[in-house]
């Protein structure tokens, strides 16, 4: 695990995993309070892409991808909205 953002409303968290340990590139997951995976976020340029950074910006969860995208992530279901191409 590289980074974790807690979700106090339900005791779960959004977790950024080491991309080298996740063969499909879906290294951003939401887990519940017992550690079960609820969803996996799919990078915008999958396959061959992964998430590199994760941060909470108020009520918005944002992540960067290896391919250069800044995305917002739906906390409830892991859906992505591309905000910006940064490269």
C-alpha positions in Angstrom: 0.0 0.0 0.0 1.4 3.4 -1.0 -1.4 5.7 0.3 -4.7 5.4 2.0 -7.6 8.0 2.3 -10.0 7.1 5.1 -13.8 7.4 4.6 -15.1 8.2 8.1 -18.7 7.8 7.1 -18.5 4.0 6.8 -15.1 3.0 8.3 -13.7 2.1 4.9 -10.9 3.6 2.8 -9.6 4.3 -0.7 -6.2 2.6 -1.1 -3.5 3.2 -3.6 -1.6 -0.1 -4.1 1.9 -0.5 -5.5 1.4 -0.9 -9.3 4.1 -3.5 -9.4 1.9 -5.8 -7.3 -1.2 -5.4 -9.4 -0.9 -6.9 -12.9 -4.0 -5.3 -14.4 -3.1 -1.7 -13.5 -6.2 -1.3 -11.3 -4.2 -0.3 -8.3 -6.8 2.0 -6.8 -9.4 0.2 -4.7 -12.1 0.9 -2.1 -12.1 -1.4 0.9 -14.7 -1.7 3.7 -14.0 -1.8 7.4 -12.9 -5.4 7.3 -10.6 -5.0 4.2 -12.9 -6.5 1.6 -12.6 -4.8 -1.9 -15.8 -3.0 -2.9 -14.5 -1.7 -6.2 -11.4 -1.2 -8.4 -11.0 2.0 -10.4 -9.9 1.4 -14.0 -7.3 3.9 -15.4 -8.4 5.9 -18.4 -5.8 4.3 -20.7 -6.0 0.7 -19.5 -4.2 -1.6 -20.2 -0.7 -0.4 -19.6 -1.7 2.5 -17.2 -1.9 2.7 -13.5 -2.6 5.3 -10.7 0.4 7.1 -9.2 -1.0 9.5 -6.7 -4.1 9.9 -4.6 -5.4 12.9 -2.6 -8.6 14.2 -1.1 -9.5 17.7 -2.1 -12.5 18.6 0.2 -15.3 16.2 -0.8 -13.5 15.2 -4.1 -11.1 12.4 -4.4 -8.5 13.0 -7.1 -5.8 10.7 -8.6 -3.0 11.0 -11.1 -2.2 8.3 -13.7 1.1 7.2 -15.1 -0.1 8.3 -18.6 -0.6 11.9 -17.3 -4.3 12.2 -16.5 -5.7 13.9 -13.4 -9.1 12.3 -12.6 -11.8 12.6 -10.0 -13.1 9.4 -8.6 -16.6 8.6 -7.4 -16.2 7.4 -3.9 -19.4 5.2 -4.0 -18.6 3.3 -7.2 -15.1 4.2 -8.5 -16.2 5.9 -11.7 -13.7 8.3 -13.2 -14.1 11.7 -14.6 -11.1 13.0 -16.5 -10.3 16.5 -15.3 -7.1 17.3 -17.1 -4.3 15.9 -19.2 -1.1 17.0 -17.4 1.7 16.0 -19.7 
